[in-house]
Amino acid sequence: MSNAHSETGGGADQGALADLAKGAQQISLAAPTRSLTAPPERTPAELEAIAHEAAERLADASAEEVLAWAGETFGSSLAVACSMAGDTVLAHLASQVLPGVDVLFLNTGYHFPETTKTRDALADRLPITLVEILPKQTVAQQDAEHGAKLHDRDPSLCCQLRKVEPLNATLAGYQAWVTGVRREDNALRANAQMVEWDASHQMVKLNPLAAWTFDEVVAYAEENLVPVNPLLADGYPSIGCAPCTRRVAPGEDPRAGRWAGLGKTECGIHL
């Protein structure tokens, strides 16, 4: 996401974005009528071959085209990961192609109230199946074992326990997953492809928004009345857990507010 013109990205209208976050909750989006179908069982080798073929064929495809292919290919074995920030547009796009699609939300126990409210609004308005993923331990249980505020002392371990491990366990039940990764997020994501082979999870990974700018995300949300996290209009172009996220100053990398001062910009999910 580009921060060249504003704290929320290249010239986005913060007022319009804030109005959208409030007003979209009053809009009911009609659910298309299409049932989920189960794909054939596939080995990791077969899935890898599918990924490589599609990566070349869909390299310049639109987000809608990528998701249409994914819906036809993977059906009920496709999951959409959503952090309930600007990537809510991804859930909307996927639901138009595959109504009832599983949308995965990692409830770490540390989210901003605005994030959980966005989750609720999205589940109410879209034809999706919201799958809330919980860590093995509550925050209190983790504090008892590792000490309070593990995120301050060892953020990588905290992310591993509350994000990476729970998501890995859930993804094991799918053949493909869809993410909101965009190339302009940071240097680590600059080469993200529309379709990739995810060797870590042994599954197909789709990044339909890879070529989108922050302003394009906002414009799509406005045009389609998709609920978005209001923090996007308050200087948070990238939103994670509250203790590890701060506002981003004009000109900073969009993910500079994540784990600020710790030399860390990724939780480990996409590494």
SULCOR-V514993 format. One record per residue. N is the residue number from 1. RES is the residue in three letters. PSI is psi as a letter, one per 20 degrees, with the letter a starting at -180 (NA if undefined). Layout:
n=(N & N)
res=(RES & RES)
psi=(PSI & PSI)
This chain:
n=(1 & 2 & 3 & 4 & 5 & 6 & 7 & 8 & 9 & 10 & 11 & 12 & 13 & 14 & 15 & 16 & 17 & 18 & 19 & 20 & 21 & 22 & 23 & 24 & 25 & 26 & 27 & 28 & 29 & 30 & 31 & 32 & 33 & 34 & 35 & 36 & 37 & 38 & 39 & 40 & 41 & 42 & 43 & 44 & 45 & 46 & 47 & 48 & 49 & 50 & 51 & 52 & 53 & 54 & 55 & 56 & 57 & 58 & 59 & 60 & 61 & 62 & 63 & 64 & 65 & 66 & 67 & 68 & 69 & 70 & 71 & 72 & 73 & 74 & 75 & 76 & 77 & 78 & 79 & 80 & 81 & 82 & 83 & 84 & 85 & 86 & 87 & 88 & 89 & 90 & 91 & 92 & 93 & 94 & 95 & 96 & 97 & 98 & 99 & 100 & 101 & 102 & 103 & 104 & 105 & 106 & 107 & 108 & 109 & 110 & 111 & 112 & 113 & 114 & 115 & 116 & 117 & 118 & 119 & 120 & 121 & 122 & 123 & 124 & 125 & 126 & 127 & 128 & 129 & 130 & 131 & 132 & 133 & 134 & 135 & 136 & 137 & 138 & 139 & 140 & 141 & 142 & 143 & 144 & 145 & 146 & 147 & 148 & 149 & 150 & 151 & 152 & 153 & 154 & 155 & 156 & 157 & 158 & 159 & 160 & 161 & 162 & 163 & 164 & 165 & 166 & 167 & 168 & 169 & 170 & 171 & 172 & 173 & 174 & 175 & 176 & 177 & 178 & 179 & 180 & 181 & 182 & 183 & 184 & 185 & 186 & 187 & 188 & 189 & 190 & 191 & 192 & 193 & 194 & 195 & 196 & 197 & 198 & 199 & 200 & 201 & 202 & 203 & 204 & 205 & 206 & 207 & 208 & 209 & 210 & 211 & 212 & 213 & 214 & 215 & 216 & 217 & 218 & 219 & 220 & 221 & 222 & 223 & 224 & 225 & 226 & 227 & 228 & 229 & 230 & 231 & 232 & 233 & 234 & 235 & 236 & 237 & 238 & 239 & 240 & 241 & 242 & 243 & 244 & 245 & 246 & 247 & 248 & 249 & 250 & 251 & 252 & 253 & 254 & 255 & 256 & 257 & 258 & 259 & 260 & 261 & 262 & 263 & 264 & 265 & 266 & 267 & 268 & 269 & 270 & 271)
res=(MET & SER & ASN & ALA & HIS & SER & GLU & THR & GLY & GLY & GLY & ALA & ASP & GLN & GLY & ALA & LEU & ALA & ASP & LEU & ALA & LYS & GLY & ALA & GLN & GLN & ILE & SER & LEU & ALA & ALA & PRO & THR & ARG & SER & LEU & THR & ALA & PRO & PRO & GLU & ARG & THR & PRO & ALA & GLU & LEU & GLU & ALA & ILE & ALA & HIS & GLU & ALA & ALA & GLU & ARG & LEU & ALA & ASP & ALA & SER & ALA & GLU & GLU & VAL & LEU & ALA & TRP & ALA & GLY & GLU & THR & PHE & GLY & SER & SER & LEU & ALA & VAL & ALA & CYS & SER & MET & ALA & GLY & ASP & THR & VAL & LEU & ALA & HIS & LEU & ALA & SER & GLN & VAL & LEU & PRO & GLY & VAL & ASP & VAL & LEU & PHE & LEU & ASN & THR & GLY & TYR & HIS & PHE & PRO & GLU & THR & THR & LYS & THR & ARG & ASP & ALA & LEU & ALA & ASP & ARG & LEU & PRO & ILE & THR & LEU & VAL & GLU & ILE & LEU & PRO & LYS & GLN & THR & VAL & ALA & GLN & GLN & ASP & ALA & GLU & HIS & GLY & ALA & LYS & LEU & HIS & ASP & ARG & ASP & PRO & SER & LEU & CYS & CYS & GLN & LEU & ARG & LYS & VAL & GLU & PRO & LEU & ASN & ALA & THR & LEU & ALA & GLY & TYR & GLN & ALA & TRP & VAL & THR & GLY & VAL & ARG & ARG & GLU & ASP & ASN & ALA & LEU & ARG & ALA & ASN & ALA & GLN & MET & VAL & GLU & TRP & ASP & ALA & SER & HIS & GLN & MET & VAL & LYS & LEU & ASN & PRO & LEU & ALA & ALA & TRP & THR & PHE & ASP & GLU & VAL & VAL & ALA & TYR & ALA & GLU & GLU & ASN & LEU & VAL & PRO & VAL & ASN & PRO & LEU & LEU & ALA & ASP & GLY & TYR & PRO & SER & ILE & GLY & CYS & ALA & PRO & CYS & THR & ARG & ARG & VAL & ALA & PRO & GLY & GLU & ASP & PRO & ARG & ALA & GLY & ARG & TRP & ALA & GLY & LEU & GLY & LYS & THR & GLU & CYS & GLY & ILE & HIS & LEU)
psi=(p & p & k & h & i & r & h & j & q & m & j & q & o & h & g & h & g & g & h & g & h & g & h & h & i & j & p & p & p & q & p & q & o & p & q & p & q & p & r & q & q & q & r & h & h & g & h & h & h & g & g & h & g & h & g & g & h & j & h & j & r & r & g & g & g & g & h & g & g & g & g & h & h & i & c & i & k & p & q & p & p & p & i & l & c & i & j & h & h & g & h & g & g & h & h & h & h & m & p & j & q & p & o & p & p & o & n & i & i & j & q & q & h & h & g & h & h & g & g & g & g & g & h & h & h & q & m & r & o & p & o & p & p & q & r & h & q & r & g & g & h & g & h & h & h & i & q & q & l & h & h & h & h & m & h & g & g & g & h & g & h & i & f & g & g & g & g & g & h & g & h & i & j & r & h & q & q & p & r & j & p & q & h & i & g & r & h & h & j & h & j & p & r & g & p & r & p & n & h & g & i & l & r & p & p & p & m & h & j & h & i & q & r & g & h & h & g & g & g & g & g & g & h & j & l & p & p & r & p & i & h & h & j & k & j & n & i & p & p & b & q & g & i & j & p & r & q & p & q & p & i & q & p & h & j & h & i & p & l & p & j & j & k & p & i & q & i & i & h & j & NA)
